[in-house]
Amino acid sequence: MQSAFILILIAVYFTVLMFISYLTSRKGSGNDEFFRANKSSKWYVVAVAMIGTSISGVTFVSVPGMVRNLDMTYMQMVFGFFFGYLVIAHILLPLYYRLNLTTIYGYLSQRYGPRSYKTGAWFFLISKIVGAAARLYLVAFILQSLVFDAWGVPFVITVIGIILVIWLYSHKSGIKTIIWTDWLQTILFITALVLIVWQLGMRMNLDLGGVMKTIRESTNSRIFVFDDWASTQNFFKQFFSGMFITIVMTGLDQDQMQKNLTIRTLKDAQKNVVSYGLAFAPINFLFLCLGVLIIVFAQQNGIVLPDVSDNILPLIASEYLGSLALGIFVVGIVAAAFSSADSALTALTTSFCVDILNMKTTRQAKVEAEKDVKTRRIVHLGISAVFVLIILLIKVIGSDSIITAIYKLASYTYGPLLGLYFFGLYSKVRPRDKYVPYVAFTAPTLCFVVEIIIYRYFNYRVGYELLLMNGLLTGIGLCFITSRNKLKQP
């Protein structure tokens, strides 16, 4: 009965997404609609959609779960996020708009050359497809446990079905459709988050004041860590890591920036970035408050929580809060997951077509334009298939906390991008383009070696500061391959 109820909810939800896709693709489904939404998006609509893109199903599950081991110290990183958004709004966005870019890696072509351009694009493609698949895996796993196991559906069929639905509503108009589906999905998952907190408070017989008091008095309510420099939760490590992770995972990420670049003017795009940047603190704080309430609820009722932190919220929602809360949880996590995955699939298709295949977005001869649209749809389908394969691989490998694994991956793959962009923006020299790929691949390799050595000889675990080390090594490497030719800034 429970699985049938959830299946009906999901079917209704998918129907709504398909209807939005139909409405947004009626007036055209060419490459300009798919890649840039005709540069006609409203900044306030994009701002809401961006929240859903950034806060995925992993956040929905992992952030409440991490409270058990790390208290609410994740907020230190969240505080750093906002300052990262200010850097994006006032440094990176003006550059992208001045160059009128379709994908942000076009900057690397103008600043360094074609090999640097392709290198940056490939780093994004590899990192994003693995990261997005990891986010979607968690949701697929939860839906499999709650719904499809009861119907005897294999996990591989569940994954194919989820990817197929995302492909169906995004393959025609791409980012033009995604902005509106993500707008809806953001509203849904925030509503679901609030309702789950409310349901949990009711089960604990707490009003709003009681909920706030319970959270404040919990031993897991600690936010700041100033006294332990060796800890990965130290405030300064978390704050600056949050700032730079935002710069690279948003400002240097085609997935995150593609929506921004659909806005007509720079001024409106800056409003968009700052406004959704401000929204992250209260939303993440509420996720952490949910985590504290779950721990207190479990203690009061003698509930043994799972060893894997990502399984804590699904267990409580499915076993102890009733059908209404379970339905709310499913809608929330599906909305959060899809708003992240559909955007990633569109951005990956855009980057591969424009950056790797050199596809143009300007108006062309009719035959050439039709050929490009056909190629784009093949790429979109191919990347969807790769998503399926990576999700199945992640299931075999496993991970206790997907969100930690994603940030770790970002430290290795986005570090070279961080070095390339900041070296390009704040130096006046031109590195030899043919050697840039070697530097970009050497830097994360050295970081991996340094991380092992530091832990082995000093018993110090390198945290998210690995990203800064990676970017710094990339910058140093670029200095060594610099030519004496004068640079003409793009």
N, C-alpha and C positions, 0 to 999 in steps of 0.2 A: 504493500500500500504506500509506504513511504517513498520507494523508488519510483512508483508510477506518478505520484504527486510532483516529485522533482522533475521528472521527464516532461510532464505537461507544462510546468513553469518554463523550462528551457525551450520547449517548442514554441510557446507563445513569444518568448523573448527573441528567438531567432526570426520569427515572422515579422516582428517589428523592425528588426535590423534590415531585413530584405525589402520592406516597404520604404525605408529611408533610402536605401540604395536605388530603388526604382525612381523615387522623386528626384534625387540628385543627378541621375544619369540621363534623364529625359532630354535635356538640352545639348547633350554632347558627351562623348566618351573618348575623345582624342587624347594625345599625349600631354597637351597643355593643361587639360582638366586633370589628368592623372597625376602629373608632376607638380603643378603649381596652382591648381584650382582657379585658373585664369587671373590670378593675382587679385581676387575679389573678396577675400574673407574679411569678416568683421573682427576686430581685435578682441572684443569682449567674448565672442563665441569661441575663438581660438584659445583664450585664456582658460576657460572652463574645460575645453577639450584637452589642453595640455596637462591639466592636473591628472586626468585619467590615464594619459600616456605615460606619465612619470611614476604614478602610484599604481603598480601592477597588482595582480593577484598574489604575487610573492609578498609584497608589502602587507596585503590584507591578512596573510597567514603568518609570515615570519616575524613581523614587528611585534605583535602581541606575544608571540612565543618566546622571543629573545629576552623578555622581561625577567623570566625565571632565573637566568644565569647572569644577565648584565644590568638588571634593574632598568631604570629609565635613562641610562646614560647615552642612548642613541640620540637623545635630544641635543646633545652637544654637537653632533654632526649636523643635525637639522639646522641649528643656528648658523653654522657655516654655510649651509646651502644658500641662504638669502644673499650673502655677500658675493657668492659665486654668480648669482643671477645679476647682480649689479655690474659685475665685470662683463658678462655677456651682453647686457643691454647697452653699455656705454663704450665697449671696446670692439667686440666681435660683430655685433649687428651692424654698426656703421660701415664696417669693412665689407660685409656681405652685400649690403644694399648698394654701396658705391660701385661694386663690381657687377651688380645685377646677376647674381649667381643662381643657377637652378639647383646645383648641389654645392655644398660649402667647400668641397675638396678642389673645386676649380681654382681657388686661391693658390693652392700649392703649385699648380701648373704655371701660373703667372709669376709667382715669387721665386720658384726654384727651377722648374722644368717638368717635362712629361714623365720622367721616371719617378720623381718625388710625388707627383700627382697620382700615379697609379699605385704607388706604395701606400699613400695615405688612404686611398679608397679601399684597397685590399685589407688594410688593418681594420677599417670600419666594418667591412663586410664579414670578416671572420669573427670579430668580437660581437657584433650585433646579432648575427644568426645564432651563435652559441648562447649568448645571454638571453635573447628572446625565447629560444627553445627551452632554456632552463626555467624561465618564468612560467611558460605555458605547461611544462611538464607537471609542475606542482598542482595546477588546477585539473589537468587531465587525470592525475593520480587520485585526487579527492573525488572527482565525479565518478571515476571507476569504482571507488570504494563505496560511495553512497548510493549509486544508481546501477551501474552496468554490470557489476559482479552478480547482483541479484538476478539479472536477466541472462547471465551466462555469456555476455559479450566479451571477447578478448580485448586486452588493453590496446593492441595495435589497431583494432577497428574503432575504438573510442578516439584514439589520436587522429586517425584519418578523417573521421567524421567531424571533429572539431576544426581541423585545418580546412576541410572542404567547405564548411559553412563560412569561415572567414574569407576564403578565396571567392566564394559566390557573391558576397555583398561588397567586396572591395575591388574585383578585377575590372570593372567597367570604368569607373571614374576615379579610382584611387583616392588621393588625398582630399578631393572634393567631397567624396562620400564620408571618408574617415573623420573629417572635422565634425560632421553632424552626428555620426554614430558615437564618437568618443564624447561629444557634448552630452548626449543622453546617458551614456554609460557612467560618466563622472557623477551626474546627478543621482543615478541609481545607487552607485556603491557608497557615496557619502551618506545617502539616506539609510542604506542598509547598516552602515557602521553605527549611526546614531541609534537606530532601532534595536540593534543587538545590545548596545550598552544599556538601553532602557529596559529590555527584556531581562538582562542579567540583574539589573538593579531591582526589578520587581521580584525576581526569584529570591533575592536576598532581603526583601522587605525594606528597601532603602528608597527614600525620596532623593531629590537632587542634592540636598544638603548632606544627607547620609552617604551618598556616593562620593562626594568630594572629601568628606571626613575620612572615609574608609581608605581612599587613595592616599591622602596626606599622611595618615598614620601607619601605612604599610611599610615594612622594612625594605620593600622593593621599589619605593618611590624616589630613591636617590637619583639625582640627575648629574651632578657635577663631581668630577674626580680631579683634584688638584695635587694630591699628596704622593701619588705613585707614578714616578716618571717611567718606570719599566712597563707599566700596564698599557695595553693597547687602547684602554678606555680613558687614558689621561686626556684632560680637557683640550690642551693645546694640539695634541695629535688628532683628536676627533674633529675639532673646529676647523683646523686648516685642511685636514683631509676632506672634510665635507665641502669646504669651499672649492678646492681643486677638483674633486670628483664631480661637482656640479659643472664646473667649467668644461671638463673633458666629456662627461657623459651627457651633457646638454649642449653646450656651446660648440663642441667639436664633433657632434653626433648628428648625422644627416636625419635620422629618425626624429629627434627632438626639434631640430631647426627647420625641417621641411614645412611644418605648419606655420611657423613664424614667417617664412619667406612667401607664404600665400597672401600675406597682408600687403596692401598697396603701398603704404608709406612707412618710412623708418620710425617716425614719431609714434605711430599707432603700434608698431611692432614692439617698441620699447615699453609702451604702456602695458602691453600684453605680458612681457617677460617679468616686469616688476610686480604686476598684480598677482599672477599665479605663483611667483616666488614667495610673496607674502602669505599665501594660503597654505603653504607647506607646514609651517610651524603648528598651527592649531589642528590640522588634520592628523599629522603624525603624533602629536601629543594625545589626541583622542585614541589613536591606535594603542599607544602605550598605556593609557588609562584602562583600556579594555583588558590588556594583559595583566595589570595589577588586580583588577576585579576578578578575573578568571582564577588567579592564584588564591585569592582570599576565599572565593566560592568553593574551590576544590578543598581547601583546608577545612572549611566549615562542614562540608558534606563527606569528608573522608574519601575523596576521589583521588585515585592514583593517576597522576598525569603521565603521558607517554615520555619515553626517554628522548625521542626526537622532537625538538621544540616546534617544528613546523606542523606536527600532528595535534598540538594541544587545542587550538581553537576548533578545528574540525570535530574533535572528539566531544567537546563541551556542547557545540551547536547541534550535533546529531543525536547525542545520547541523553542530554540533561535539560535542554531548554524547550522542548516541545516542537510540534510541527510548524507552528508559525515562525519561530526563530530559525528553524532549519531552512524554511523557504526563503526567509530574508537573507540568511547566510549564503545560500546557493546563488541567488540573484546578485548579491554583492560581489562575490568572488568571481562569478562569470563575467560580470560587467567590468570589474577591474582587470581581469585577465585579457579579455577581448580588446579593451581599449588600448592595451599595451601591444598585444600581438598583431592586431590589424595594422596599426601604425608602423610597426617594425617591418612587416611584410611589404607594405607599400614603399617604405624608405629603401629597403634592400633592392627592390625592383628598380626604383628610380636610380639609385647609385650604380647598379650594374649596367643599366641601359645607357646612362649618360656618361659615367666615368670610365667604364670598361669597354663598352661597345661604341662609345662616342656618338650616341644618338642625339640629334638636335631637337629642340623644343619649339623653334620658330616655325612659322607657316612655310610649308614646302609644296612642291608639286604634288598633286593628288595621289598619284601612284606611289611615290616615295613615302608620303604620310601614311597611307594605308599599310604599306609594308612594315613601317616602324611600329604601328599599332599592333600588328600581328606578332612581330618579334617581341614586343613588350609583354603581350599576353602569354607567350611561350615562356619567357623568363619568369613571369609571375607564378606560373604553374610549376616551373622547375624549382624555384626557391621554396614553394610550398612543400614539394616532395622532400627537399633537404631538411626542412623543419621536422617532418615526420621521422626521418632517419636519426636526427640528432636527439630528439625526445626519447626514442627507443634506446639509444646508446646511454643517455643519462639515467634511464631506469636501471640499466645493467650496472652502471658505476655507483649510483646513489650519492646522497649528500645529506648530512644532518641539518644544515641550514642553507637553503638555496641562496638567500640574499647575501650571506657572507661569501659564498662561492662566486657570485656575480661581481661583487666589489673587488674580490681578489683578481678575477680575470681582467677586470677593467684596469687595475693597476699595471698589468703587464701589457695590455694591448693598446690602451689609450695614452700610456706614457710617451711613446714616440710621437704621437700626434701633438701632445702638449709641448714637447720640445720643438717640434717643427714649427708650430704656429707662433710660439713666443719668441723663438729665435728670429723668425721672419719678421715679426712686428717690431722687435726692439733691437735689431742690429742693422747695419748698413752694408753688410757684405753678402756675397753670393757663394754658397757652397757649390762644389762641382756636382751637378745633378746626377751623374752616373754612379757616384759613390754613396748617395743618400740612402738607397735601399739597404746597403750593408750596415750603415750606422743604425738605421731604424730597427734592424733585426738583432744587431749586436747588443744594443742597450738593454732590452729585456732579458737577454741571455745572461749578461753580466749581473743584472739585478737578482736573478735566480741564484746564481753562484754566491753572491754577497749575502743574500738572505740565509742560505745554508751555513755559511762560515760564521756569521754573527750569532746564529742560534747555537751552533756547535761549540764555539769557544767562549761566548759571553752569556749564553743562556738567555738571550734577548730575542723575543719574537717581533719581527718587523711587521707593523700593521699597515694601515692605509697610506703611511708615509712612503711606502714603496713606490707609489705613483710619482711623488716628487723626485725621488731618487732616479727613477726611470727617465723622467723628463729632463733632469739635469745632465745625466749621462748622454742623452741624445744631443743636447745643446753643446756639450763639450766635444762630442764626436763631429758635429757640424763645423766647429771651429777648426778642427784638424784638416778638414777637406775643403777649406775655403780657398777660393781663387782670388786673384788680385783685381779681377774685373770690377768696374764700378757698377753699382746696382741702380737700376731704374725701378723705383717703387711702383707697384701696380696701383 
